[in-house]
């Protein structure tokens, strides 16, 4: 006899199915919560460590740009460090001993002298006057003001002596020591003094390198995608090429660095550490990503569009350039931007071509030695000075900001131009 | 096919401009990551005060630096190489084979290697023998001192009864690092040679001896913490039982967080390293290609800046960064060598 299941009474089976359903959902939610929690933790850690780098401790000095200091014709030859020392001595006339003086002068960054030099060369009229100037404090003072050095620790365990603390308190009470917006961080290149270090060199290098990557990889990638998708015959050769492109997309990036070293530097003799080599290497690295994204977006254009165009007499070329490509463009742009974003975060291939280097001068051309933002982060993370810890996190904040901007742009472009079928 | 021909055409058009790169108007320096913090400071000072372009410095490690340095003469090759050890005879030979025949050796000062733990823990006093017994892969059997067995020690107390009963946990640099080479040479090898069995082995089989004394245990007691010394300092803070191995400049900068252990009764301080009584210290160098001095602008200025007392002197700015200055006489001799570009003898 065949028992008919009663469709009105829920069986044992149904309960079990509902239960597995709920379990599956719960696992999914847990996974998402975990991922979000880790991201939140990362952001919290980086932002709390890094936000202090955007402000900087400065000391106000009254500098006497007396005429005899600038007696010589050459303004750059004047003794600017002596000017800084003189104004500090005027602030604390009671400090006399050689050692004490050395400690006193140590409160101000070596960047103070460069700042005065800059002022004089920008406006030579200030010679012969007294000026109030805010100069950067030494990194240790900066760390103290940001509570990253414990002033209650025994003297031998901290980098500032008791009398230095007393002088600083004195300055603070007079309003001559305060925290201001850190402009240097955005306008200067790398430095070994944390208070003088900035990201402009890294940002400019990143810009030049990615410009080369984009101008090379995007047109070539799009052309390759169009050819493979629209024109190439389906045979073993194209299958072989497709497999290889997919493989290349998964190759670890350091391999591209080795390739760049062997081909561009050793064979073609391009100079090491320059944006042009970096751009070429990153272009090779992003090319497969762009080709794959391009082909996917070409595939998503319905065949009816092509058939209609061909049906009214358009040539194959016209069909592609007038109809298929404009419809596929948003997807291709997204692929391009995501490829660029990946290139923006790379350091491994750059290690091989000498872009992991200490470069102070801000690159002006593609043939100048340059470094990239992620490399700058790597170098700072490895520096012994305490002040670089916050600079590292601040540079990471900037890099994340760039990445987010690029990814939002990709989403915006997709939403703006996407056509739903 | 079209894609590849485009790629070829595109790259070719880019390389057309390459002759414009032929001249180089900045100094290119490669080499040791230990010397890097010092040479970068000098480079920056030189660039800012002279108005010339700031030298470009890559941190490639000592061995990697010599490989590039000895690649040949010409603007494609670096002008100088930093090193945390003296150049080897094999490297001099490679250099000579590639046409780099005149090299100027410059010793810049000393660097100490600290073995440190967190300030919250008790300060340790170790000997190199203790460290060897704690970290070597194979040690003499406590029952029979002529036989080597896999390292059985779990705590420092097992190694030496005067030490605390903490688990042996040491964070140190990986084998690619020059600091590791120096640590093995200065601590492990000397530590081993205080033991009878290794002395005998050295006479009997030098190769086996070298392997035995240089191999660090791999059972988790020695943790390779990467090249980042800041990371080691952070890990020490969160784990008071662990010891860390890093350069003296990191100890100097983080004196409020970590403390150096005494080795053979001497604490790592500027003074003990300078007078040689702290045993774990090594000289640092850089090497200059003489053929480049007249060709690349700025080399002479950079050398003069480096060899000035305000840089590498006892009160110089390199001392502030943790470099241990050479004694006065040695420094004077070196400065004269630099000024006269005294070429090394090619063995």
Boltz contact constraints between the chains, C-beta under 6 A:
constraints:
  - contact:
      token1: [A, 153]
      token2: [B, 256]
      max_distance: 6.0
  - contact:
      token1: [A, 157]
      token2: [B, 255]
      max_distance: 6.0
  - contact:
      token1: [A, 157]
      token2: [B, 256]
      max_distance: 6.0
  - contact:
      token1: [A, 158]
      token2: [B, 256]
      max_distance: 6.0
  - contact:
      token1: [A, 191]
      token2: [B, 44]
      max_distance: 6.0
  - contact:
      token1: [A, 192]
      token2: [B, 40]
      max_distance: 6.0
  - contact:
      token1: [A, 192]
      token2: [B, 41]
      max_distance: 6.0
  - contact:
      token1: [A, 192]
      token2: [B, 44]
      max_distance: 6.0
  - contact:
      token1: [A, 220]
      token2: [B, 6]
      max_distance: 6.0
  - contact:
      token1: [A, 220]
      token2: [B, 7]
      max_distance: 6.0
  - contact:
      token1: [A, 223]
      token2: [B, 3]
      max_distance: 6.0
  - contact:
      token1: [A, 223]
      token2: [B, 6]
      max_distance: 6.0
  - contact:
      token1: [A, 224]
      token2: [B, 3]
      max_distance: 6.0
  - contact:
      token1: [A, 227]
      token2: [B, 2]
      max_distance: 6.0
  - contact:
      token1: [A, 268]
      token2: [B, 15]
      max_distance: 6.0
  - contact:
      token1: [A, 271]
      token2: [B, 21]
      max_distance: 6.0
  - contact:
      token1: [A, 273]
      token2: [B, 56]
      max_distance: 6.0
  - contact:
      token1: [A, 354]
      token2: [B, 58]
      max_distance: 6.0
  - contact:
      token1: [A, 357]
      token2: [B, 56]
      max_distance: 6.0
  - contact:
      token1: [A, 357]
      token2: [B, 57]
      max_distance: 6.0
  - contact:
      token1: [A, 357]
      token2: [B, 58]
      max_distance: 6.0
  - contact:
      token1: [A, 358]
      token2: [B, 40]
      max_distance: 6.0
  - contact:
      token1: [A, 358]
      token2: [B, 57]
      max_distance: 6.0
  - contact:
      token1: [A, 359]
      token2: [B, 56]
      max_distance: 6.0
  - contact:
      token1: [A, 360]
      token2: [B, 44]
      max_distance: 6.0
  - contact:
      token1: [A, 360]
      token2: [B, 47]
      max_distance: 6.0
  - contact:
      token1: [A, 360]
      token2: [B, 54]
      max_distance: 6.0
  - contact:
      token1: [A, 361]
      token2: [B, 53]
      max_distance: 6.0
  - contact:
      token1: [A, 361]
      token2: [B, 54]
      max_distance: 6.0
  - contact:
      token1: [A, 367]
      token2: [B, 21]
      max_distance: 6.0
  - contact:
      token1: [A, 369]
      token2: [B, 56]
      max_distance: 6.0
  - contact:
      token1: [A, 382]
      token2: [B, 228]
      max_distance: 6.0
  - contact:
      token1: [A, 384]
      token2: [B, 249]
      max_distance: 6.0
  - contact:
      token1: [A, 384]
      token2: [B, 250]
      max_distance: 6.0
  - contact:
      token1: [A, 384]
      token2: [B, 253]
      max_distance: 6.0
  - contact:
      token1: [A, 385]
      token2: [B, 253]
      max_distance: 6.0
